Amino acid sequence: MKIDKVFIEDFKNLRDFSIDINETKLHTVLLGQNAAGKSNFIEAIVLIFRDLDHERETIFNYQIEYRCSGNYIKAIGGPNVKGTYQLYLGKEENSVIVYQSKPISKKLFKEDKDSYLPKHVFSYYSGISNRLLEYFDRHQIRFRDDLLKGIDHPIRKLFYARNIHSHFVLMSFFSFSDSKIQEFLSEYLDITGLESVLFVFKEPNWLRNKNPEDFWGAKGLVRSFLEDLWKISMAPIVTTETVRVDFVKRTSQQQMYLYVSNETKLQELADKYSNHSLFFKILESTYVSDLIQEVRIKVKKRNINGNITFKELSEGEQQLLTVLGLIRFTKEKESLFLLDEPDTHLNPLWKWKYMSLLQNIVDKNDRSQIIMTTHDPLVIGDLTKEEIRIFQTNKFVDEEGKEFVKTEAIEPDFDPKGLGVAGILMSPIFGLSTTLGPETQSELNEYRKLEVLEQQGTLTETQKISLEKYSEFFEKSGFNKFTRDPLYNLFVEKLSVIKEFQQIPQNEDERIKQNEMAFSILEDILKESKK
């Protein structure tokens, strides 16, 4: 599954919006200021594939071109499209994709959706907003209803990752031998083993009877899993607990505790499911069936006395585990991963290694695509320009003379790879004029100005004291005083007397103006030096 081009006519702040993604790359990273439309774009992609799967009208007009299951596909949809949506097959001719004029029949599409739609669309958002979550409700409800009827399905097509999924990922990782996964758990999370798992089940909202030992009447795959879990668990306990509904209300609830005493027992339970993905699916299916109240996992962690519960891991650790697990489990399928700021809670080292981690977990894969947003230069430090799209807003005037803001997605002119964090921050990608804090930069400007006055022999006594203070501070901070390069010293001298360089530029226009003035001064100096 590889998205190539998308056009969105009018959705939130995306107006006549077009983006051309390099579909040969595993991942595309979206950058840009807050409110530039990155999250809205991810939201729009979810809506497009949700509505195509449900064969319903999307609230905005769109066109999307992508490759799936060996097919080149163009889908159009929205209020202005006859029949709510149309799909066209294409073929490559002289490096250009040419699409048929006649759309695929709706009957053919319904009978073989997996050939025309991604097998899975996963979405993850690390923030507190749940605006994306509701778009996945219909798929989850349909999946749950089939489970309650005893109908078995693969992992559902649209999947919204939650924190609870990190527990299921961890159990799946420890249930089947995988050297790459064990290396990741040990190197990044310091987890060396699984000590035990306690499943806390609760009476579901659909209960068919009040007998916990009959699993409240569960059917199909979920019932089979619960029966297997009962057999390997130690001393099952059935009880009634008082649980908190909200900050005022409490209610009684039947619960059942099933304790898996060690890693070997968990592997015995998982053997029936043959691989990580299937075991994860049954764990998640039990959760979707409203049976799981809580899962308490104890892990063995390096450099910690005793064992700790999985909940004690940081939010960043759980977040990383969830994303990498879902990617690992479906890497062989036509999957699309939409990750909105997945690096939010990660430490700088993990952010720096994030893209290589994704690459390593996925292995060589041309069947899946990862589209993610970030605000952190550490994440993109090893990427090429083809793997990046910058969302930027520009002001335009419509036919009625009204001003409006339009979002554009562009490929940068250069690779971030090799620039370093400071270089990326001060490049047009982020547009900072300095990586120093405003106060420090202002003091540095004053320091350079005083250095020039010292060279000219015009320092006052008060200025000499200030220069000594600044000199001591900046030498400790690693800043050198004047260099031995006379041309550089002359450049600094000329800059120091220009008013515009005594303050930090507040926007792109001011930054461009400063650069133009600096280049002009530099050209004059170089011309003089050649005389």
N, C-alpha and C positions, 0 to 999 in steps of 0.2 A: 504494500500500500504506500504510494508516494503521491502527495499532492504537488502539482506543478504550478497552476495558475488559479487565482480566485478573483472574482469581481463581485462586489456587494454594492447594490444601488443606494440603499439608505437604511442603515441600522445603527441606532444610537449616534455616535459621532463619526461613523464610517459612512461617508457620502461620496458616491461614485468612486469607491475605493478599489484599487487594483494592487495585487501583489504577485510577483513572479518568483517562485521558490526554486532553488536548485535541487531538483528531485533526485539527482545522483548522490546527494549527501545523506548520511544517516540522520543528522540533526540540523535544524535551523533555529538559531537563537534570535529572538525579537528584543530589540533595545529601544529606548526612547523615554522621554519624560513621562511623569505621571499624567494620566488622563489623555495620553496620546492615542489610545485605542487598542493597545496590545491585548488586554484582557477581553475587550469587546470582540476582537477578531477570533480569539479562541472560543468565545461564547457562540459566535456566529457559525463556526465550523461544527460545533456540537449540534446546534439546531438543524443545520443542513442535513447531516447524516441521521439524526434522530427522525426527522420528518420523512426522509427518503425511505427509511426502514419501516415507518408506520404508514407510508403512502398518503401523507397528509400535506396540506399547503403550509409553506413556510411564510412567516409574516413579512418577509422582505424579498425583493427580487435578487437573484444571484445567478452566477455562472461559475462552475468549478471544473477544472480539468485535472485528472489524476490517472495513475496507473494502478490497476488492481487485478490480481490473479492472471497476469499476462495480458490483460486488456487495456487499451487506451480508451478512457471514458470521459465524455463531457456531459455534465448534468446541469440543467437549467431549471429553475423553479421560482415560485413566488406568486403573488396575486395576479401578475400580468401574464402568466404562462398558462396556456390552455391545458386543462387536465392536471393542474397544480405542479406537475413536474414532467420533464422529458429527459431521457438518457440517449446518448449517441455513441456508437463505437467508432474508433479511429484507427488509422495505421500510419506508420512512419514512412514518409516518402522524401528522400533527399534531406534527411535530418529535420524534417518538419512533420508534425502530426496533422493529418488531414482527416476530418470527421465526415461520416456519412450524412447525407441530407435527410434521411429518414430515421426517426428515432426507433429504439428498441421497443417491441410491443410490451404493453403492461403485463400481459399474461406470461411472457418469457421472463420478464424481470421478477415477477412474484414467485415463479417456480424455481429460480436459481439466483437468489439475491447474493449468495456468497461469491458469485463470479463478478458481481457489479458493485458490491459494497465491501468496505473493510470488515474483516472477521471480528475485530474488536476496536472500539474507540474508548480509550482510557483517558480519564481526566483527573488531574490532581491540583488542588489549590491549597497553599500553606497558610493563607490568611483566615480571618474569622468570618468573612462573608460567605454565605451559602447560596449565592444567587445562581450558581451553576447547578447546584444539587437538584433543584426541582426539575430540571430538564431530563434527569435520569429516572425520575419517579415511575413513569409509565413502563419502562423496561424492567425495573425492579419489581413492580407490582405483578406484571405478567409472569416474570420468572418465579416469584413467590407462589402465585396461584397455581402454576403448573406443578411446583414442588409439593404443594398440599394435596394435589390430586394424584401424586405418585408418578408424575411425568418427569423424566430426566432430560436435562439439557446441558450443553457445554456452558462454559463461562459466558454470561450474556454479552450481547453485542456492545451495548453502552454500559460502561462501568465507571462509577465515581469512587475513587479510593478514599478511604477514611482511616483514622488512626487505628481502629480495631484490626484492620487488615495486616498491620505490621506483626501482630501476634500470630496470625495464620501463616504469614510468610516465614517467620522464624521457625515454627513447627515443621513446615514443609521442607525448609532447608536442612533441618537436622534429621529428617526422616529418610533421606536418600543420599548416598555418598556422592559428593561432587567436590573435587579438590579445589576448583576455582572458587566455589562458594565458601568452603571452609577457610581458605586463605583470606578471603574478604572479611569474614566474620572475625578472624583472629587479628588481622593487620589493622583494620579500621575501627572495629567495635570492641576489641580485646575480649571477645567472647570465645571461650575455648570448649564449651560444652553445655549441654542442657541437663539440668538437675531433675526437674519434675514439672508436671503440668496439672493444675486443678481446674476442671471445668465446672462452672456454676450454671446450671440450667434452671429455667423458670417456666411457670405455666404460661403458655402463649395466649395471645388474644383470640385465637381461633379454637381453643381447646375443645376436643370432642368428648373427653371424659376427664374426671378429676383424679385419675390414677397416674401418679408420676412414674411408677414402675412400668406402666404401659406407654410411657413417653407422651402422655396426654392425647393419644390417638394419632401420633405422627405416622405417615405413610411413606412408601417408596424408598428412595435412596437415603433420605435423612433417617428414616427408621432403621434401616439396615446398618448405617453408621453408628447410631446410638446403641444398638444391640451389640455390635462389635466392641464399642468402647466400654460398655457395661462389663463385658466378659474379662477385659484385661485390667480393669480398674481395681484399686484396693479399697475394700470396705466402703461401698457406696452408701451415701447418707441421704435420706429424704427428710425434709423439715419444712416448717412454715416460718417465714421471716417477716418482720415489719420493714417495709422499704419506703424510702422517701420519694414522693411524687413531685413535690415542689417545696418551697421554703415553709409552707404551712401544712400541707396535706401529707398524711401517711396512710399506707394501706398494707394489708397482709397479703402474702404471696407464697405459693408453694414453690419450693426449690429442691433441686437434687444436685448433690456434690459427687462428681466422679473424679477420682485421683489417679493420675498416671505417674507411677513412682520413679521412673527413670527413662533415659533415652532409648534403651533397648525395647521397653514396652511400647513406646511411641512408634518406633520403627515396625514393631509387630502389627500395630494397628494400621499403619500406613501401607504395609506390603500389599494389601488388597487393591490398592489404587495405582500401582505400577510406576508413577512418576510424581514429581513436585506439583505439576499443574493440576492433576486430577485430585490429589490430596488437598491442595489449597481450595479447589472448587467445592469439595464436600464440607470442609470447615466453613467456608463462606456461605454455602447453602443452608447450613444449620443456623447460622446467624440471621440470614434473610428470613428464615422461617419463624423468627421471633422466639427462639428457644434459648439463646445464649444471653445470660445476664452478665457474665464476666468470665474472663480467662486469666488465671494467675500462673505465670510462667516464672520459674526460678532458673537462672543461668549461672554458669561458672565463668567468672571474669578474672582476667589476669590482673595481678597487683592489687587485689582486693581480698581482705580476709573474709572467708565464708562466701556464701552465695547471695545474689541479689535478685529481686523480682524484676521482671522485664519493665514494669512501670517505672522503675527507678532510673532507667536509661533516659538520656536527655531527649527532648522533643526532636532535635536534629538527628539523633541516632535512629529513632523510630521512623522518622520521615524518610531518611535515606534508605532504610531497609524496605519500606513499603514500595517505593518507586522502583528500586533495583529488582526487587522480587517480582513485581508484576511484569516488568520488561523481560526478565529471565524466563518466566513461565510461558510467555506467548511469543518468544522471539522467532519461532519457526513459522508463525502465522502472519496473515496480512493484517497487521495491527498499526493503529495510529495512536500515538501518545501525545496528549496535550497537557503540558505541565506549566502551570502559572506560578512563577517564582518558587520553584521547588528547593532552591538553595537558601531560603530565608533564614532558617535556624541552624545552618551549618557553620562550623568554625572555618577560619581562613584557609587552613590546610586542605580541608575537604572541598571547599569551593574551588581552590586551585586545581584539584585533581578531579573535579566532578565530571567533566566531559570525557576524560580518559577512563573513568570508572564506568560510565555508560557504555563506552565503546568496548571495554573489556568484558563486561557482563553480557552484552548482546553478541559478541564475537563478530565474525564477518556475516553481514545480514543485508540483503537488498530487498527484503520483503516487508520491512517495517520502517516507520518514520517517526522521529521525535521532534516536536515543535514546542519550544519552551521560551518563557520570558525571564528576564533577569534585569537587575540594576547594578550588578557587581562586575567590575572589570577583571577580577580574579577568574571568573568563570570562562571568559572568552580569551584569556591570555595565550592560548595555543591554537586558536582557530584562524581559518582563512576568511577572506571577505565573502567568499561564496556561501559560507555557512552562517552569515549574519544578514539581518534586515533591520534597518533603522526606521522606526516610526517617527515621523516629524510632522508638525502641524504648520500650515501656512494660511495666511489670510487672503481671501478672494472676494470679489464683488459680483453679485449675481445680476441678471438682466434687469431687475428692478432697482438696482443701485444699492442693495442691502449687502452689508459685509457679512461673510461667513468664514468659518475655519474649516479647512479640509485636511484630512490626514493622508499622508503619502508614505509608502514603504519603499525604501531605496537600499541598494547594496552600497556599502562604503567603497571608497576609491583605493583602499589599501588593506593589507592584512594586519589584524591586531597581533598576530604571531610575531614575537621577537621585540615588540615595543616595550614590554614591561608594564607594570600597573600604572606608574606615573605617566609613561608615554601614552597609554590608552586614555587615561583621564584627561590629558591635555590635548588629545587629538580631537578632530571634529566629531568623533563618535560621542564623546561626553561633553566636550567643549569647555572644560575648565581652563582658566588662564594660569592657574598655579595649583600645586598640590599642597601648598602651605595653608595654614589657617589664615583668615583675613587679618587678624591682629599681628601675627608673625610676619606676614608678607608686607604689611605697612611698616613694621619696624625695620625689616630688611631694606626696604626702599629708602628709609631715612638714613640707615647705616651707609648705604652706597653713596648717598648724597653727601654725607659728612666726609667720607673717604675722598671724594673729589675735591671738596673744600680744603682738606688737609694737603692734598697734592699741590693745590694752588697757593697754599700758605695763607689762607684767609679765615681760618677757624677762630672763633671767639673762645674765651676761657670756658664759658658754659657749654659750648659745642664740643670742646676737647673732653670735658667730663662725660658728656653723652656718648662720644665716640669710644672712649675707653670702656664704658659700660656695655655698649653694643658689641664691641670687639671681643670682650671676654665671653659674652653670652654666645655669640655666633661661632667663635672658635671651638667652644665646648660642644656646640651642636653640629660641628663638622663642616662649617662654611669657611672657606679660605678667604684671606684678605686679597688685596690686589694681586693679579698674576704678573708674570714677567712679560707677558705679551702686550706690547705697547698699543697695538691696534684694538685689542679687547678693552684695555683701560680707557682708550679714547672713546670707544663705543659706550661704555658705562657712564663716562663723564657727560657725553652729549645727552644720553637718556635722562640723566638725573636732573637736568634743568628744564625738562619738558613737563608741563603741568599734567598732561593726560596720563603720564606714567607714575604719578604720585598716588594713584588710586587703582583698586582692582576693578577691571571691567565687569559690569553687571549683566551684560547680555552679549549675544553673538555679534551684533553690529559694533559695539565698543571694542570687542576683542579683535575683530577684523581691522578696525581703524588703527589700533595699537600695532598690529603686525605690519600694516602698510607703512606706518611711520618708522618702525624699526628697520624694515628693509630699505627704506629710502635713506636713512642715516647710514646704514651699512654700505650701501652703494656709493654714497659720497665719500666715505672713509677709504674704501678700496680704490676709488678713482684717484684720490689725493695721494695715496701710498705709491701709486705707479708713476707719479710725476718725477 
